[in-house]
């Protein structure tokens, strides 16, 4: 039976795997540059990150590596992780009253060493957020 390597230190990713009855044999922290490439579209960006993370960790023969990444985009604009609370407030203000996309990419590197990547696109509609609601969320 292949060993499952999770290329993520995210507790949320471990929790999601546990929900479907999977426990990684090993957890590895991939070290990659997550900066979007010039002109890179959100779907391609999240696919590239998922694959880069899966390929960045050490894999023994017989290992299956699982990696994922998620990003939010408004149109073609990728919203990177907020740098601080002020940046988070700015982002929430941008999303307020609008629809945006959440792209989730997953990559599995099989025992054959081949990477398989898939991306799911979810459209999310935000209601108009008051300053008080933004304050509550940021807190």
N, C-alpha and C positions, 0 to 999 in steps of 0.2 A: 504494500500500500504506500503511495507517495506521501511525503511529508508536506504539510502546508506551511509556507512561509508568508507571513503578512508583512508587506513592505510599508508599514505605517505604525507610528506609536500612538495613534489616536484611540482613546478609550471608546469613542463612538463607533469606530470601525470594528473593534473587538466585540462590542455589544451587538452590533448588527449580525456578525457571524454567529454569535452565541444563539441568537434568536432562531437561526436555521440549523442549529445543532452542530456547528463547526467550531473547533478550537485549534488555533494555529499551533504547530509544533515549535515554531520560533517566530519572534517578532524582531524585525530589523528596521532601523531608521535610515531611509534613503537620504542621501545628501545630494540634492540637485539644485540648479538655479531655476527658480520659478518665475523669473521675469518673462513677461510676454515678448515674443519676437515682434519686430516692427511690422505692422500690418496684419498680424496674426488674428484670425477670427476666433471667437470664443470656443466653438466646437473643436476646431483643430488644436487650440491651446490646451483644453482639458484632456484631449486624447494624447497629446504629446507628453503632458505631465504624468499621466497614469502610466504610459509605457516607459518613460524615463525612470520613474520611481521603481517599477518592477525590474528593470534591467540594471539598476544601480546597486542592488543588494547582492551579496554573495549567495550563490546557489550551488548546492551539492547535487551530484547525480541522483535522480529520483525525486528531487524537490519540485513542487509546484509553487510558484510565487504569485501572490495576489496583491495588486496595488490599485488605488483609486484616487480620484481627485474631483473636487467640485468647485465650480466658479459661478458667479452671478454676472449677468451681462444686461446692459440696457442698450438695445440695438446692437451695434457692433462693438460697443465699449465694454471692455472687461473691467469689472470692479475687483481690484486686488484686496487682500485682507487689509482692514483698516489699520493705519499706523498708530492711532491713539483715539481717545474718546471724541475729540473734535472731528477727526476724520470719519468716525462712525456716525456722528450726528449729521455730517454733510451727506454721507451715503444714504442714510435713512430719509433725509429730506429729498434727495434725488429720487428715491423709490416711492415716496409718498404719492398716493393717488395715481400710480402708473402700473403698467404691466411690465414685467421683466422676465428674463429667462434664467433658469438654474440648470446648468449643464453638469452632469455627473458622468465621469469617465471611469471605466474599469479596465484593467489589463490583467490577463492571466498568462504567465509564462509556463508552458507545460513541460512535462518530463523530456520532451523532444527539443526543448530550448526555443521553440517558436512562441512569439508574443501574439496574443489575440486581444484586440482592443474593441470596445463598444462604448458608445456615448448615448445617454438618455437626455432628452430635452424636456423640461417641465416649465410651463408658463405659469407665473404667479402674479396675481393681481393684489396690489396693496390698496387699502382704503386710504383716504387722506388722513395723515397722522398729525395730531396736534403737537405743540411743543411739549406739553405735559406727557403725552404718550411716548415721545422720543426720549425725554428725560427718564421715564420709568424704564424703558428698554435698555438704555445705556447704563443705568445704575445696576 
